[in-house]
Amino acid sequence: MARWQPNPRERLVFAALELFEERGYELTTVIEIAERAGLTKSTFFRHFSDKREVLFGGEAMAGLLADGIAAAPPAAPPFEAVAHALAAVGEVAFTSARREFVARRRAVIAMNPELREREALKGLGLTASMTEALKRRDVPDLTACVAAELGALAMKIAYDRWSDPADGDDFGEVARRTLSDLRAAAALC
Amino acid sequence: MARWQPNPRERLVFAALELFEERGYELTTVIEIAERAGLTKSTFFRHFSDKREVLFGGEAMAGLLADGIAAAPPAAPPFEAVAHALAAVGEVAFTSARREFVARRRAVIAMNPELREREALKGLGLTASMTEALKRRDVPDLTACVAAELGALAMKIAYDRWSDPADGDDFGEVARRTLSDLRAAAALC
């Protein structure tokens, strides 16, 4: 049987992560990332618009969140729909098999200002995507904004909690608990 | 009497804004900004770390928010302290005299991806600054996070509302109304 080979996109992501860890983001070129992945520069640019983008996966996360909100039961209130979306993220992106990758990716981003900027912009995109998905469920505008903003905050806090190896729960459960903590915290504001 | 001249920092900001409007952010150099302001490149770099930074005023806004929260009456609950901070922003940065400048600055940022990234990162800095200032008032961690996150959202929405020339209220009043709307929205999540 042939050895399992990740798809070109994943190979590029892993190659980039390795190189950023070895020599830093600034000193790594797109050509080197493509070579390490056994691919060409033009394949790189078919998948990613620039070097920064390789760690951010385009709009996949935003789409995952929007789809998760759309798929929640029709009667679910906004936070319940957000919990549904975060559970979907836990099933696809923040799985236990990907825990190590996710932590390495995060450490690399924390070390580079350009990557932190891209991440900040992506974060706004996630919030906007959840806001729009909630509005499509006829949630009133301001309520959609608040639920999406707190949903994005829950995602960050749940991610920190889930990163702790002492916590064996899956991401979706951690996120649901976090949303409920945020609701209690909001009542004290 | 001598004609009033804004300080070097403000001259650089206005010169940059004009040039970004005239020829776009990418095609403007730091030397051109300094020349337009009647100053040197080294003066530019004494005030700003790079070309992007000229529209973001360093950490001034983050400091303004933190000081406003610290100066709120000791017994003020978190949202009240945030309202205090947003009123301070209204008195210093979002004054009626600066309404036109603020709108022009915003239009320039909206047109350029690099400036949007920097703005996104600055937005995270504002939220972090408010979170820390609330914690120093002994607000519990999660409550501080939620109040700061919703405070940052209130600032954005209040800014949109205040930008509408039909609304004659000052920024602080608009922000206070917005915070109260967000509190009501949060209860429906």
Interface residues (C-beta under 8 A of the other chain):
Chain A: P77 P78 F79 R116 E117 R118 A120 L121 G123 L124 P140 L142 T143 C145 V146 A147 E149 L150 L153 I157 D181 L182 R183 A184 A185 A186 L188 C189
Chain B: P77 P78 F79 R116 E117 R118 A120 L121 G123 L124 P140 L142 T143 C145 V146 A147 E149 L150 L153 I157 D181 L182 R183 A184 A185 A186 L188 C189
